[in-house]
Amino acid sequence: MNEHKKAESMGILGYELYTVIADTTEKEELIDSEEITQKAVNELKGIEIPESPKYWGMNKGNNLIVVQMESFQNFLIGLTIDGQEITPNLNKLVKENTYFNNFYTNAGQGTTSDAEFVVNTSFYVPENKPATSSEYMNKKVPSLPRLLRDNGYFTSTFHTNSVDFWNRAALYKAIGFEQFYDQSFYGDEDHIAFGASDEVLFSKTTQELSRLDTEEQPFYAMVISMSAHHPFHIPEEKYKIQLPPNYEDTLLGNYIRAQNYADYAIGLFLEDLKSSGLWEDSLIVFYGDHQGVPMYTLSIEEKEQLSLLIGHEYGYTDMFNIPLIVHSPGGQLPPVISGTHYAYD
């Protein structure tokens, strides 16, 4: 499940040997491409498509903004610590929009870049293979950006890191984004983690989205947050929450503080979206990309601390459960959808 931990436990030579053997012994059974049809997929999944889907076309012509939240797990929603809401802005967003509370990540070794790939293609990441961005970099993949481009949308993606990280330049070409904005656009101002802070990300992104909104065609924008990236080190001047003493200098405490700051930045983003008019013109989706507090790196004491905080034993279901929140300007969707969904179908 975690290649770094696997290499650590096997030793570098053992791990290299294992990788070579696994590569030569695992054979993938391929299905004839003529058998892969939408009808066959629907039958396999047990999906029955109604003749007139209830919400079909509700937001036709609106912009689409997708916000991928770094390392954000669902247990944070509604959680308090010493009477303080950890994610007050997302809590409000959940109450006022459509919330999928039973949603699970499908990211693999590529973590964030895998989530970008899966949400834009609905493909699984390759099993026991390098990050998706490497595995598919020379392929032209059917995708959401290509589908929307065929329907008159301009497509772009926003990330404060260098586009070279995880080979994103090739990934974005494979997925079909028309334009990407990376560190060369955002600079290194207010640096957190691998680039400019989420505050800078959302501020500059909103300005660019407002410009795009004046164009004749609608747009699809994917926005990748990053300040809450492992190891969750937020500068002290950015602290927005007071932690109990026993949480200081712990992985869990750092994670909570990082996500609290990320939530603060999202709050500013929401204000900008509403003041600019984008909120009313756009279908906006928020979701966590992958786990932030992994089972396999927590000590016994840390697991007990986290279990006490969330009110039950912390397990794999908690680890992979991420939130999905949808703001629809075109009509009233259900407030909560509780069926099980696997990112990002």
Long-range contacts (C-beta under 8 A, 24 or more apart in sequence): 1-296, 2-294, 2-296, 2-297, 3-109, 5-296, 5-297, 22-128, 26-128, 55-331, 55-333, 58-328, 58-330, 58-331, 59-283, 59-328, 59-329, 59-330, 59-331, 60-330, 61-218, 62-218, 62-281, 62-282, 62-283, 62-329, 62-330, 63-209, 63-212, 63-213, 63-218, 63-219, 63-220, 63-221, 63-278, 63-281, 63-282, 63-283, 64-148, 64-153, 64-218, 64-219, 64-220, 64-221, 64-282, 64-283, 64-284, 64-285, 65-209, 65-220, 65-221, 65-223, 65-273, 65-278, 65-282, 65-283, 65-284, 65-285, 66-119, 66-220, 66-221, 66-222, 66-223, 66-284, 66-285, 66-287, 67-223, 67-225, 67-266, 67-269, 67-284, 67-285, 67-286, 67-287, 68-112, 68-115, 68-116, 68-119, 68-222, 68-223, 68-224, 68-225, 68-287, 68-288, 68-289, 69-225, 69-228, 69-262, 69-266, 69-286, 69-287, 69-288, 69-289, 70-112, 70-224, 70-225, 70-226, 70-227, 70-228, 70-229, 70-262, 70-289, 70-292, 71-228, 71-229, 71-230, 71-232, 71-255, 71-258, 71-259, 71-288, 71-289, 71-290, 71-291, 71-292, 72-228, 72-259, 72-262, 72-287, 72-288, 72-289, 72-292, 72-322, 72-323, 73-288, 73-291, 73-292, 73-293, 73-318, 73-319, 73-321, 73-322, 73-323, 74-101, 74-103, 74-288, 74-318, 74-321, 74-322, 74-323, 75-310, 75-318, 75-321, 76-256, 76-259, 76-323, 77-101, 77-323, 79-309, 79-310, 81-241, 81-243, 81-244, 81-247, 81-256, 81-309, 82-242, 82-243, 82-244, 84-241, 84-242, 86-241, 86-256, 86-259, 86-260, 86-263, 87-259, 87-260, 87-263, 88-263, 88-267, 89-263, 89-264, 89-266, 89-267, 89-270, 90-263, 90-266, 90-286, 90-323, 90-325, 93-266, 93-270, 93-286, 93-325, 93-327, 94-323, 94-325, 95-335, 97-325, 97-326, 97-327, 97-328, 97-333, 97-335, 98-325, 98-326, 98-327, 98-328, 98-333, 98-334, 98-335, 98-336, 98-337, 99-323, 99-324, 99-325, 99-335, 99-336, 99-337, 100-323, 100-324, 100-325, 100-326, 100-336, 100-337, 100-338, 100-341, 101-323, 101-336, 101-337, 101-338, 102-321, 102-338, 102-339, 102-340, 102-341, 103-287, 103-321, 103-322, 103-323, 103-324, 103-341, 103-342, 103-343, 104-320, 104-321, 104-322, 104-340, 104-341, 104-342, 104-343, 105-288, 105-289, 105-290, 105-291, 105-320, 105-322, 105-343, 106-342, 106-343, 106-344, 107-289, 107-290, 107-343, 108-132, 110-134, 110-166, 111-289, 111-290, 112-166, 112-224, 112-226, 112-289, 112-290, 113-166, 113-167, 113-168, 113-171, 114-290, 115-289, 115-290, 115-343, 115-344, 116-157, 116-168, 116-171, 116-175, 116-222, 116-224, 116-289, 117-171, 117-175, 118-343, 118-344, 119-144, 119-222, 119-287, 119-343, 119-344, 120-144, 120-145, 120-175, 120-222, 121-175, 122-344, 122-345, 131-166, 131-167, 132-171, 133-166, 133-167, 133-168, 133-170, 133-171, 134-166, 134-167, 136-171, 136-174, 137-167, 137-170, 137-171, 137-173, 137-174, 138-170, 138-174, 139-174, 140-174, 140-176, 141-174, 141-175, 141-176, 143-175, 143-176, 144-220, 145-175, 145-176, 145-177, 145-178, 145-220, 146-175, 146-176, 148-220, 149-176, 149-178, 152-217, 152-218, 153-217, 153-218, 153-219, 153-220, 154-178, 154-179, 154-212, 154-215, 154-217, 154-218, 154-219, 154-220, 155-179, 155-219, 155-220, 155-221, 156-180, 156-181, 156-212, 156-219, 156-220, 156-221, 156-222, 157-181, 157-221, 157-222, 157-223, 157-224, 158-185, 158-201, 158-205, 158-208, 158-221, 158-222, 158-223, 158-224, 159-195, 159-224, 159-226, 160-186, 160-194, 160-195, 160-196, 160-197, 160-200, 160-201, 160-226, 161-194, 161-195, 161-226, 162-194, 162-195, 165-194, 177-222, 181-205, 181-208, 192-226, 192-227, 192-233, 192-234, 192-235, 192-238, 193-226, 193-227, 193-228, 193-229, 193-233, 194-226, 194-229, 195-226, 197-227, 197-238, 197-265, 198-225, 198-226, 198-227, 198-228, 198-261, 198-262, 198-265, 198-266, 199-265, 199-268, 201-225, 201-226, 201-227, 201-265, 202-265, 202-266, 202-268, 202-269, 202-272, 203-268, 203-272, 205-269, 206-269, 206-272, 206-273, 206-276, 206-278, 209-276, 209-278, 210-276, 210-278, 213-276, 213-277, 213-278, 213-281, 224-289, 225-262, 225-265, 225-266, 227-258, 227-261, 227-262, 227-265, 228-255, 228-258, 228-259, 228-261, 228-262, 228-292, 229-258, 230-292, 232-257, 232-258, 232-259, 232-292, 233-258, 234-258, 234-261, 240-264, 246-305, 247-305, 250-302, 250-305, 251-293, 251-297, 251-298, 251-302, 252-293, 252-302, 252-305, 252-306, 252-309, 255-292, 255-293, 259-292, 279-327, 279-329, 280-329, 281-329, 282-327, 282-329, 283-326, 283-327, 283-328, 283-329, 283-330, 284-326, 284-327, 285-324, 285-325, 285-326, 285-327, 286-323, 286-324, 286-325, 286-326, 287-322, 287-323, 287-324, 287-325, 287-343, 287-344, 288-322, 288-323, 289-322, 290-322, 291-319, 291-320, 291-322, 293-319, 294-319, 295-319
